[in-house]
Structure formats: C-alpha cells, structure tokens
Amino acid sequence: MKRMILLCLAMASCSSVTKGPDPDQAYENAMDTGRSAFELGHPDQSESQYRAAMDRALIRDDAAQIHDAGFNLATALLEENKPADALTALDHTGKALKLRQYSQTSDLELVRSAALYRQHDLTGSEASALVALQSPDVGIRNRAAYLAGLGAADQGNVTQLARMEAVLAPSKEPAAMLDHQDLAARLALLNHAPALALEQAMSLAQKRRDAQDYEGMRRALLVAAQAAEAQGDMNTAAALRQQELSSRSVQQTGHVEKASITVSAVSTPAAAIR
C-alpha cells in the first residue's frame, strides 16, 4: 500500500549540499497532518487536510504536489467508503495534471480501479487495473493484478483470474503474498476445489486480521463462506457470513478502521501508493 506521501525536507546542516527551493510549509504541514490522521484511522480528518494541501499545490502550480495531494485525497475518500467522491477527486486531479503535462499517473489508475470496484463496476475497474498493470513500478503492478483478479473472480473468468494469480505468485513482498493467497483461494473455488479454497480463505482471514486489514479479512470470510456452501456445509457458511456482517456493520456505523483495497506500500514519489 502506497505510503501516504510525505516529501522529505533537506537538512539545513548539510552545508555541502546545494540548497533547493524553500518548501511551501502550509502544503507540507497539511500533508503531514493528513498522513498522521489517516494512520490513526481518521480518514475524515485526513480528507480536509489533503484538500488544503491540494489548494496549496494549485496555488504553487506544482504538478508533483498536485499529484501527491490528489492521490492522498482520493485514497482518504475511498477509506471513508465514498467511492463516487474519490472518482470526482481523481477526475479533478487528472485534469490538472494533464494541463501541466504530468504523465506519472499509474497510481491514480490504481485508486480509480479500487473505487470502481467498490461501485461494482467490474468492467471499469478491470480497465483501470490493466492500465496500472503497465506501470514500471512493481508494487503498483502487483496491486493492479490483485484488483484485476478480484474482478475476474467476481465474473467467473477463470482464465483471467489464473493469469493475475500467476503475476503475483513470484512476489515475496508481504502484502502481495496475501493478495496472491486471496486470488489462489478464489481460483480453487472456481476450479471446484472448495476444501482447498476454504482452508486458504480461513488462513487468509487470520492473516488479514493480524495485519488490521479488516476489509481484506471480510473479503476472505466471504470466500470461505462460499467454499463452505460449495461443500454443502450451510451452518458454517451462515456463521461466516454473520461474522462478516457483524464486522462490516460496526465499522460502517462506528469508528472507521484503517484498511482499504488500496492501502499497501507500493512506491515512492520519485517513481510515481500508500
């Protein structure tokens, strides 16, 4: 999950290094405060900070800062379960970057894919994921493969799901390994191996829980429920669905935990998602 972008300031004591342009402190403060709020599980508070950062970036006419603030704003909105607002923010950011001929936007396509997936627009989500899959950044490619794989699984497209699972298989990066296990469980289910799917999904649910990725945990519980149903174990399936519903209901009505489909360390500002 791409880091919440926080640009490093040059150390004043390094006299041997040529001093760069003075930072816009209002922008830096807004980005820093937004990052802290997001990491504490308060995306609503981070949203307002990232909007302030975007305003400063536009005043400064700085394409890289517009990109970073726009990415973080869309991610915060997605974390608040506001996919439509996230898409609007991405559209505004994209227009501003196009005007300034800034082309490093594969990470924005990744967030767009996640937002469209939240809206159950599987075709649009896959299209954006496939664009992001062309990124030179391996982290972005891995997350794009995961999103494309989720859409393929939902559509019953075994061939595409197997292709995306294979993209993730070689990765040793922890987040990508969990995403690979998710796709592998879904692939086993579609290939009529529900016992294997159930084992993989239950293991994944525990790993997602340990990582405090509760949205990912709920996705795994639903896969496990489907696998249990495929084996004719309706009692287990019903219990798993109730567990998923209980977690989701509390999160939607109470404190918003940190975890989203886009939350995963992926790249750096120079190369291109939290």
Backbone hydrogen bonds in HBPLUS format (Angstrom, degrees):
<---DONOR---> <-ACCEPTOR-->    atom                        ^
c    i                          cat <-CA-CA->   ^        H-A-AA   ^      H-
h    n   atom  resd res      DA  || num        DHA   H-A  angle D-A-AA Bond
n    s   type  num  typ     dist DA aas  dist angle  dist       angle   num
A0014-CYS N   A0011-MET O   3.13 MM   3  5.68 163.4  2.16 115.2 120.3     1
A0015-SER N   A0013-SER O   2.90 MM   2  5.60 128.1  2.18 110.1  94.4     2
A0017-VAL N   A0014-CYS O   3.12 MM   3  5.74 164.8  2.14 118.5 123.3     3
A0027-TYR N   A0024-ASP O   3.02 MM   3  5.41 120.3  2.39 107.0 121.1     4
A0028-GLU N   A0024-ASP O   3.00 MM   4  6.33 165.7  2.02 157.2 161.5     5
A0029-ASN N   A0025-GLN O   2.84 MM   4  5.93 162.1  1.87 148.6 153.5     6
A0030-ALA N   A0026-ALA O   3.06 MM   4  6.17 158.4  2.11 141.3 147.1     7
A0031-MET N   A0027-TYR O   2.97 MM   4  6.20 163.6  2.00 156.8 161.0     8
A0032-ASP N   A0028-GLU O   2.92 MM   4  6.04 160.6  1.96 149.3 155.1     9
A0033-THR N   A0029-ASN O   2.88 MM   4  6.01 167.8  1.89 151.7 155.2    10
A0034-GLY N   A0030-ALA O   2.90 MM   4  5.94 155.8  1.95 142.7 150.2    11
A0035-ARG N   A0031-MET O   2.94 MM   4  6.08 154.0  2.01 144.2 151.0    12
A0036-SER N   A0032-ASP O   3.05 MM   4  6.31 162.3  2.08 150.0 154.4    13
A0037-ALA N   A0033-THR O   2.99 MM   4  6.21 162.6  2.02 150.8 155.2    14
A0038-PHE N   A0034-GLY O   2.95 MM   4  6.10 157.7  2.00 146.6 152.9    15
A0039-GLU N   A0035-ARG O   2.96 MM   4  6.17 165.1  1.99 154.3 157.8    16
A0040-LEU N   A0036-SER O   3.10 MM   4  6.27 133.1  2.33 139.6 151.6    17
A0040-LEU N   A0037-ALA O   3.25 MM   3  5.13 132.7  2.49  92.2 104.8    18
A0042-HIS N   A0037-ALA O   2.84 MM   5  5.17 156.6  1.90 151.0 150.5    19
A0041-GLY N   A0038-PHE O   2.94 MM   3  5.18 158.5  1.99 109.3 114.9    20
A0045-GLN N   A0042-HIS O   3.09 MM   3  5.56 128.8  2.36 109.4 120.9    21
A0046-SER N   A0042-HIS O   3.14 MM   4  6.51 155.7  2.20 147.8 155.3    22
A0047-GLU N   A0043-PRO O   2.83 MM   4  5.93 143.8  1.96 141.5 150.5    23
A0049-GLN N   A0045-GLN O   3.43 MM   4  6.74 155.4  2.50 142.7 149.1    24
A0050-TYR N   A0046-SER O   2.89 MM   4  6.14 157.2  1.94 156.2 162.2    25
A0051-ARG N   A0047-GLU O   2.94 MM   4  6.21 146.0  2.06 149.5 159.3    26
A0052-ALA N   A0048-SER O   3.12 MM   4  6.34 152.3  2.20 139.0 146.0    27
A0053-ALA N   A0049-GLN O   2.90 MM   4  6.22 150.8  1.99 143.6 152.4    28
A0054-MET N   A0050-TYR O   2.88 MM   4  6.05 151.0  1.97 140.0 147.4    29
A0055-ASP N   A0051-ARG O   3.03 MM   4  6.32 155.8  2.09 145.4 151.3    30
A0056-ARG N   A0052-ALA O   3.08 MM   4  6.41 158.7  2.12 147.9 153.1    31
A0057-ALA N   A0053-ALA O   2.88 MM   4  6.15 155.1  1.95 148.5 155.9    32
A0058-LEU N   A0054-MET O   2.91 MM   4  6.16 153.1  1.98 150.9 157.6    33
A0059-ILE N   A0055-ASP O   2.95 MM   4  6.21 157.4  2.00 149.4 155.8    34
A0060-ARG N   A0056-ARG O   2.88 MM   4  6.08 155.8  1.94 147.0 153.9    35
A0061-ASP N   A0057-ALA O   2.86 MM   4  5.89 117.9  2.25 130.2 146.5    36
A0062-ASP N   A0057-ALA O   3.13 MM   5  5.54 163.7  2.16 152.6 157.3    37
A0066-ILE N   A0062-ASP O   2.91 MM   4  6.15 151.5  1.99 152.9 162.2    38
A0067-HIS N   A0063-ALA O   2.91 MM   4  6.15 158.6  1.95 150.7 156.1    39
A0068-ASP N   A0064-ALA O   3.00 MM   4  6.28 163.8  2.02 147.1 150.8    40
A0069-ALA N   A0065-GLN O   2.91 MM   4  5.98 170.7  1.92 150.6 153.6    41
A0070-GLY N   A0066-ILE O   2.87 MM   4  5.84 155.6  1.93 143.8 151.6    42
A0071-PHE N   A0067-HIS O   2.84 MM   4  6.01 157.1  1.89 151.6 157.7    43
A0072-ASN N   A0068-ASP O   3.03 MM   4  6.21 170.8  2.04 149.7 152.3    44
A0073-LEU N   A0069-ALA O   2.88 MM   4  5.98 156.2  1.93 146.5 153.6    45
A0074-ALA N   A0070-GLY O   3.02 MM   4  6.14 167.0  2.04 147.3 150.6    46
A0075-THR N   A0071-PHE O   2.94 MM   4  6.17 155.1  2.01 149.9 157.5    47
A0076-ALA N   A0072-ASN O   2.90 MM   4  6.10 157.7  1.95 148.6 154.2    48
A0077-LEU N   A0073-LEU O   2.96 MM   4  6.23 160.9  2.00 152.5 157.7    49
A0078-LEU N   A0074-ALA O   2.94 MM   4  6.13 152.2  2.02 143.2 151.0    50
A0079-GLU N   A0075-THR O   2.89 MM   4  6.13 148.3  2.00 143.0 152.3    51
A0080-GLU N   A0076-ALA O   2.98 MM   4  6.31 132.6  2.21 139.6 152.5    52
A0080-GLU N   A0077-LEU O   3.13 MM   3  4.99 128.6  2.40  90.0 103.8    53
A0082-LYS N   A0077-LEU O   2.90 MM   5  5.28 150.9  1.98 147.8 152.3    54
A0081-ASN N   A0078-LEU O   2.90 MM   3  4.91 153.9  1.97 105.8 111.4    55
A0086-ALA N   A0082-LYS O   2.95 MM   4  6.23 152.7  2.03 152.3 161.3    56
A0087-LEU N   A0083-PRO O   2.93 MM   4  6.17 153.6  2.01 146.6 152.6    57
A0088-THR N   A0084-ALA O   3.04 MM   4  6.35 151.4  2.13 143.1 151.1    58
A0089-ALA N   A0085-ASP O   2.93 MM   4  6.20 159.7  1.98 149.6 154.6    59
A0090-LEU N   A0086-ALA O   2.92 MM   4  6.19 153.4  2.00 146.5 154.1    60
A0091-ASP N   A0087-LEU O   2.89 MM   4  6.13 152.4  1.96 146.1 153.5    61
A0092-HIS N   A0088-THR O   3.01 MM   4  6.30 164.0  2.03 153.6 156.9    62
A0093-THR N   A0089-ALA O   2.92 MM   4  6.10 159.6  1.96 147.6 153.8    63
A0094-GLY N   A0090-LEU O   2.79 MM   4  5.91 160.3  1.83 147.0 153.0    64
A0095-LYS N   A0091-ASP O   2.99 MM   4  6.22 157.8  2.04 150.4 155.5    65
A0096-ALA N   A0092-HIS O   3.08 MM   4  6.29 160.6  2.12 146.1 151.3    66
A0097-LEU N   A0093-THR O   2.93 MM   4  6.16 153.7  2.00 151.6 159.1    67
A0098-LYS N   A0094-GLY O   2.87 MM   4  6.01 156.4  1.92 148.0 154.7    68
A0099-LEU N   A0095-LYS O   3.05 MM   4  6.21 157.5  2.10 146.8 152.1    69
A0100-ARG N   A0097-LEU O   3.08 MM   3  5.05 125.5  2.39  93.6 107.8    70
A0102-TYR N   A0097-LEU O   2.89 MM   5  5.03 173.5  1.90 143.2 145.2    71
A0101-GLN N   A0098-LYS O   3.07 MM   3  4.84 163.7  2.10 103.3 106.6    72
A0105-THR N   A0103-SER O   2.91 MM   2  5.62 127.8  2.19 110.8  95.0    73
A0108-LEU N   A0105-THR O   3.05 MM   3  5.19 127.6  2.34  99.9 113.6    74
A0109-GLU N   A0105-THR O   3.23 MM   4  6.66 147.5  2.34 147.5 156.1    75
A0110-LEU N   A0106-SER O   3.15 MM   4  6.47 138.8  2.33 137.3 148.2    76
A0111-VAL N   A0107-ASP O   3.19 MM   4  6.57 153.9  2.26 145.2 150.0    77
A0112-ARG N   A0108-LEU O   2.92 MM   4  6.17 154.9  1.99 145.1 153.0    78
A0113-SER N   A0109-GLU O   2.86 MM   4  6.04 154.8  1.92 142.9 149.2    79
A0114-ALA N   A0110-LEU O   3.09 MM   4  6.41 156.0  2.15 144.7 150.7    80
A0115-ALA N   A0111-VAL O   2.91 MM   4  6.18 158.5  1.95 151.9 157.7    81
A0116-LEU N   A0112-ARG O   2.91 MM   4  6.13 163.8  1.93 155.3 159.4    82
A0117-TYR N   A0113-SER O   2.93 MM   4  6.10 148.5  2.03 143.1 152.4    83
A0118-ARG N   A0114-ALA O   2.99 MM   4  6.28 151.1  2.08 144.7 152.0    84
A0119-GLN N   A0115-ALA O   3.16 MM   4  6.50 135.9  2.36 136.9 148.7    85
A0119-GLN N   A0116-LEU O   3.06 MM   3  4.97 126.1  2.36  91.0 105.4    86
A0121-ASP N   A0116-LEU O   2.89 MM   5  5.19 161.7  1.93 159.1 153.2    87
A0120-HIS N   A0117-TYR O   2.95 MM   3  4.89 159.4  1.99 106.2 111.0    88
A0125-SER N   A0121-ASP O   2.90 MM   4  6.04 159.9  1.94 152.6 159.3    89
A0126-GLU N   A0122-LEU O   2.97 MM   4  6.01 159.0  2.02 141.1 146.5    90
A0127-ALA N   A0123-THR O   3.05 MM   4  6.26 157.5  2.10 145.9 152.2    91
A0128-SER N   A0124-GLY O   3.10 MM   4  6.35 162.9  2.13 152.6 155.5    92
A0129-ALA N   A0125-SER O   2.94 MM   4  6.10 157.2  2.00 147.8 155.0    93
A0130-LEU N   A0126-GLU O   2.87 MM   4  6.06 154.1  1.94 151.6 157.7    94
A0131-VAL N   A0127-ALA O   3.20 MM   4  6.47 142.1  2.35 138.0 147.7    95
A0132-ALA N   A0128-SER O   3.00 MM   4  6.33 164.0  2.03 152.0 155.6    96
A0133-LEU N   A0129-ALA O   2.83 MM   4  6.02 133.2  2.05 139.3 153.2    97
A0134-GLN N   A0131-VAL O   3.08 MM   3  5.63 161.3  2.12 112.9 118.8    98
A0135-SER N   A0132-ALA O   3.02 MM   3  5.43 164.0  2.05 117.3 119.9    99
A0141-ARG N   A0137-ASP O   3.05 MM   4  6.34 161.9  2.09 153.1 158.7   100
A0142-ASN N   A0138-VAL O   2.89 MM   4  6.09 156.5  1.95 148.0 153.9   101
A0143-ARG N   A0139-GLY O   3.09 MM   4  6.35 164.6  2.12 149.3 152.6   102
A0144-ALA N   A0140-ILE O   2.88 MM   4  6.03 155.0  1.95 150.1 157.9   103
A0145-ALA N   A0141-ARG O   2.88 MM   4  6.09 153.4  1.95 148.0 154.9   104
A0146-TYR N   A0142-ASN O   3.07 MM   4  6.38 150.4  2.16 143.7 151.5   105
A0147-LEU N   A0143-ARG O   3.04 MM   4  6.35 162.3  2.07 150.3 153.8   106
A0148-ALA N   A0144-ALA O   2.91 MM   4  6.12 165.4  1.93 153.1 157.4   107
A0149-GLY N   A0145-ALA O   2.84 MM   4  5.94 148.0  1.94 141.0 150.6   108
A0150-LEU N   A0146-TYR O   2.86 MM   4  6.19 151.4  1.95 150.9 158.3   109
A0151-GLY N   A0147-LEU O   3.12 MM   4  6.41 163.6  2.15 150.6 153.9   110
A0152-ALA N   A0148-ALA O   2.96 MM   4  6.17 154.7  2.03 144.0 151.5   111
A0153-ALA N   A0149-GLY O   2.88 MM   4  6.09 158.1  1.93 150.0 155.5   112
A0154-ASP N   A0150-LEU O   3.00 MM   4  6.24 160.7  2.03 150.0 155.0   113
A0155-GLN N   A0151-GLY O   3.09 MM   4  6.29 137.7  2.27 140.1 151.0   114
A0155-GLN N   A0152-ALA O   3.17 MM   3  5.12 128.2  2.46  93.0 106.6   115
A0157-ASN N   A0152-ALA O   2.82 MM   5  4.92 156.8  1.87 153.0 149.4   116
A0156-GLY N   A0153-ALA O   3.03 MM   3  4.97 156.3  2.09 101.2 108.7   117
A0161-LEU N   A0157-ASN O   3.02 MM   4  6.16 160.5  2.06 152.0 158.3   118
A0162-ALA N   A0158-VAL O   2.85 MM   4  5.97 160.8  1.89 151.4 156.1   119
A0163-ARG N   A0159-THR O   3.04 MM   4  6.26 147.8  2.15 141.2 150.4   120
A0164-MET N   A0160-GLN O   3.01 MM   4  6.29 159.2  2.05 152.1 156.2   121
A0165-GLU N   A0161-LEU O   2.90 MM   4  6.09 155.7  1.96 150.1 157.5   122
A0166-ALA N   A0162-ALA O   3.01 MM   4  6.12 147.7  2.11 139.4 147.4   123
A0167-VAL N   A0163-ARG O   3.13 MM   4  6.45 139.5  2.31 137.8 148.5   124
A0168-LEU N   A0164-MET O   3.28 MM   4  6.60 150.7  2.37 145.4 151.0   125
A0169-ALA N   A0165-GLU O   3.05 MM   4  6.13 133.9  2.27 140.1 152.9   126
A0171-SER N   A0168-LEU O   3.09 MM   3  5.68 149.6  2.18 121.8 130.3   127
A0176-ALA N   A0173-GLU O   3.02 MM   3  5.38 113.2  2.49 110.3 126.2   128
A0177-MET N   A0173-GLU O   2.91 MM   4  6.10 149.2  2.00 157.6 167.2   129
A0178-LEU N   A0174-PRO O   3.12 MM   4  6.46 151.6  2.21 150.0 156.4   130
A0179-ASP N   A0175-ALA O   3.01 MM   4  6.31 157.7  2.06 147.2 153.8   131
A0180-HIS N   A0176-ALA O   2.83 MM   4  6.01 150.2  1.92 143.3 151.7   132
A0181-GLN N   A0177-MET O   3.03 MM   4  6.29 154.0  2.10 141.2 147.5   133
A0182-ASP N   A0178-LEU O   3.01 MM   4  6.31 150.1  2.10 146.1 154.2   134
A0183-LEU N   A0179-ASP O   3.04 MM   4  6.39 165.2  2.07 153.1 155.2   135
A0184-ALA N   A0180-HIS O   2.83 MM   4  6.03 155.4  1.89 151.3 159.2   136
A0185-ALA N   A0181-GLN O   2.97 MM   4  6.14 152.5  2.05 144.5 150.7   137
A0186-ARG N   A0182-ASP O   3.10 MM   4  6.43 159.0  2.15 150.1 155.8   138
A0187-LEU N   A0183-LEU O   2.83 MM   4  6.02 151.5  1.91 147.2 155.7   139
A0188-ALA N   A0184-ALA O   2.90 MM   4  6.12 156.6  1.96 146.6 152.6   140
A0189-LEU N   A0185-ALA O   3.05 MM   4  6.29 152.0  2.13 143.4 150.7   141
A0190-LEU N   A0186-ARG O   3.02 MM   4  6.31 159.8  2.06 148.2 152.8   142
A0191-ASN N   A0187-LEU O   2.88 MM   4  6.05 136.1  2.08 142.5 155.3   143
A0193-ALA N   A0188-ALA O   2.82 MM   5  5.09 151.6  1.90 155.0 155.9   144
A0192-HIS N   A0189-LEU O   3.16 MM   3  5.27 150.9  2.25 109.9 110.3   145
A0197-ALA N   A0193-ALA O   3.05 MM   4  6.30 162.8  2.08 152.9 158.4   146
A0198-LEU N   A0194-PRO O   2.80 MM   4  5.92 157.1  1.85 148.6 153.9   147
A0199-GLU N   A0195-ALA O   3.07 MM   4  6.29 162.8  2.10 146.4 150.8   148
A0200-GLN N   A0196-LEU O   2.96 MM   4  6.17 167.4  1.97 156.1 159.2   149
A0201-ALA N   A0197-ALA O   2.86 MM   4  5.94 161.4  1.89 149.0 154.9   150
A0202-MET N   A0198-LEU O   2.96 MM   4  6.04 163.0  1.99 151.5 155.6   151
A0203-SER N   A0199-GLU O   3.12 MM   4  6.23 158.8  2.17 144.1 150.1   152
A0204-LEU N   A0200-GLN O   2.90 MM   4  6.06 155.2  1.96 145.7 153.2   153
A0205-ALA N   A0201-ALA O   2.86 MM   4  6.07 153.5  1.93 146.4 153.3   154
A0206-GLN N   A0202-MET O   3.27 MM   4  6.52 156.2  2.33 144.4 148.8   155
A0207-LYS N   A0203-SER O   3.15 MM   4  6.47 157.4  2.20 145.9 152.2   156
A0208-ARG N   A0204-LEU O   2.80 MM   4  6.04 163.8  1.83 161.6 165.5   157
A0209-ARG N   A0205-ALA O   2.94 MM   4  6.07 154.0  2.01 142.3 150.0   158
A0210-ASP N   A0206-GLN O   2.92 MM   4  6.16 158.9  1.97 148.8 154.2   159
A0211-ALA N   A0207-LYS O   3.05 MM   4  6.26 140.8  2.21 140.1 150.4   160
A0211-ALA N   A0208-ARG O   3.16 MM   3  5.03 123.9  2.49  91.0 105.4   161
A0213-ASP N   A0208-ARG O   2.88 MM   5  5.05 158.3  1.93 159.7 154.6   162
A0212-GLN N   A0209-ARG O   2.97 MM   3  4.98 160.1  2.01 107.1 112.5   163
A0217-MET N   A0213-ASP O   2.92 MM   4  6.20 148.3  2.03 143.1 153.2   164
A0218-ARG N   A0214-TYR O   2.96 MM   4  6.13 152.6  2.03 138.2 144.5   165
A0219-ARG N   A0215-GLU O   3.01 MM   4  6.38 152.5  2.09 147.9 155.4   166
A0220-ALA N   A0216-GLY O   3.03 MM   4  6.30 155.7  2.09 146.7 153.0   167
A0221-LEU N   A0217-MET O   2.93 MM   4  6.25 152.2  2.01 148.7 156.7   168
A0222-LEU N   A0218-ARG O   3.07 MM   4  6.33 151.3  2.15 146.8 153.4   169
A0223-VAL N   A0219-ARG O   3.10 MM   4  6.43 152.3  2.18 145.7 153.1   170
A0224-ALA N   A0220-ALA O   2.92 MM   4  6.17 159.8  1.96 150.4 156.3   171
A0225-ALA N   A0221-LEU O   2.88 MM   4  6.12 147.7  1.99 140.8 149.9   172
A0226-GLN N   A0222-LEU O   2.99 MM   4  6.26 155.6  2.05 145.7 151.4   173
A0227-ALA N   A0223-VAL O   2.93 MM   4  6.23 154.9  1.99 148.9 156.3   174
A0228-ALA N   A0224-ALA O   2.88 MM   4  6.14 155.8  1.93 148.7 155.2   175
A0229-GLU N   A0225-ALA O   2.94 MM   4  6.18 157.8  1.99 147.9 153.9   176
A0230-ALA N   A0226-GLN O   2.92 MM   4  6.18 152.4  2.00 144.8 152.5   177
A0231-GLN N   A0227-ALA O   3.16 MM   4  6.47 129.1  2.43 137.5 150.2   178
A0231-GLN N   A0228-ALA O   3.06 MM   3  5.14 136.4  2.26  96.9 109.4   179
A0233-ASP N   A0228-ALA O   2.93 MM   5  5.20 150.9  2.02 156.4 147.7   180
A0232-GLY N   A0229-GLU O   2.86 MM   3  4.90 156.7  1.91 105.4 112.9   181
A0237-ALA N   A0233-ASP O   3.14 MM   4  6.35 163.0  2.17 148.2 153.5   182
A0238-ALA N   A0234-MET O   2.88 MM   4  5.98 158.7  1.92 144.7 149.9   183
A0239-ALA N   A0235-ASN O   3.01 MM   4  6.24 156.2  2.06 146.8 153.3   184
A0240-LEU N   A0236-THR O   2.94 MM   4  6.18 160.1  1.98 153.9 159.0   185
A0241-ARG N   A0237-ALA O   2.99 MM   4  6.22 157.5  2.04 148.9 155.1   186
A0242-GLN N   A0238-ALA O   2.99 MM   4  6.16 149.6  2.08 142.8 151.3   187
A0243-GLN N   A0239-ALA O   2.94 MM   4  6.23 150.7  2.02 146.3 154.2   188
A0244-GLU N   A0240-LEU O   3.01 MM   4  6.29 160.1  2.05 148.5 153.3   189
A0245-LEU N   A0241-ARG O   2.92 MM   4  6.11 161.0  1.96 146.9 152.2   190
A0246-SER N   A0242-GLN O   2.87 MM   4  6.00 159.0  1.92 148.2 153.7   191
A0247-SER N   A0243-GLN O   3.12 MM   4  6.35 165.6  2.14 150.9 153.7   192
A0248-ARG N   A0244-GLU O   2.98 MM   4  6.16 166.6  2.00 151.9 156.0   193
A0249-SER N   A0245-LEU O   2.83 MM   4  5.88 163.6  1.86 152.4 157.1   194
A0250-VAL N   A0246-SER O   3.21 MM   4  6.32 166.8  2.23 147.5 150.5   195
A0251-GLN N   A0247-SER O   3.12 MM   4  6.31 161.8  2.16 148.2 153.5   196
A0252-GLN N   A0248-ARG O   2.93 MM   4  6.09 157.2  1.98 152.2 158.2   197
A0253-THR N   A0249-SER O   3.14 MM   4  6.27 141.5  2.30 143.1 152.2   198
A0254-GLY N   A0250-VAL O   2.83 MM   4  5.63 128.1  2.10 145.0 157.1   199
A0263-VAL N   A0260-SER O   3.00 MM   3  5.09 156.0  2.06 105.1 112.8   200
A0266-VAL N   A0273-ILE O   2.96 MM   7  5.06 128.2  2.23 146.1 156.9   201
A0271-ALA N   A0268-THR O   3.08 MM   3  5.39 124.9  2.39 106.0 119.2   202
A0272-ALA N   A0268-THR O   2.92 MM   4  5.93 149.8  2.01 157.4 167.3   203
